Amino acid sequence: MKILSECNLSEIVFEILNGKTLVFPTETSYGLGCDATNQSAVDKIFKIKGRKSDKPLLVVVPTVEMAKKFLVWNDTLDELSKKYWPGALTIVGEVLPLSNSLLCEGERDATLASAEERAGRGLARGVIANDNTVAIRVTSLPLLVSITEKIGRPLVATSANISDAGEIYDAEKIYQTFESRPDQPDFILNYGTLPVHPPTTIIKIEGENFEVLRQGEVAVEL
């Protein structure tokens, strides 16, 4: 693990685009992420956390416009996005089909891609759930806005902890958590101790309705 005490954005973007994993501050606690279209990087996130493969990872994007490139859009999503994005609301919705120009890493011929591999416009397995949904948040954090704008694709943003453990708000504790494990994040952005905030609210779109999967900082009303 390499600890970065200053944010060198060019270095961070370069490393993410080359398949590295990164710990970074989010709107709530420290997050762990990578390029959401890089299969090997996403697989490494699961190993680092000791996370079961059937528990998909959420992603963040910089704008509603980018979210629309990955979600099947409807009136409910439109209303929610205008009211709560950017912010601490994660929305689970159906993914759009893959365009020929956005294949998963290693896939070079669109005609050879299976239906599963062609789902989600290039998002890696582990980001797309078995029910063909993806969890997306439009981030309000300037650092993550900058990173996701520059990489031009969604960034995995799961909690930086061992699976099912509590949220971590201190960079030193992040290091202590992973230093003795065989699989570790490549980089840690050290922002010291973060203010303690509740986790993001997660809702799932069901047609024109929604279900609250996790009540967090945002109370959703339409």
Secondary structure by P-SEA (a helix, b strand, c coil): cccccccaaaaaaaaaaacccccccccccbbbccccccaaaaaaaaaaacccccbbbbbbbccaaaaaacccccaaaaaaaaccccccbbbbbbbcccccccccccccccccccccccccccccccccccccbbbbbbcccaaaaaaaaaacbbbbbcccccccccccccaaaaaaaccccccccccccccccccccccbbbbbbccccccccccccccccc
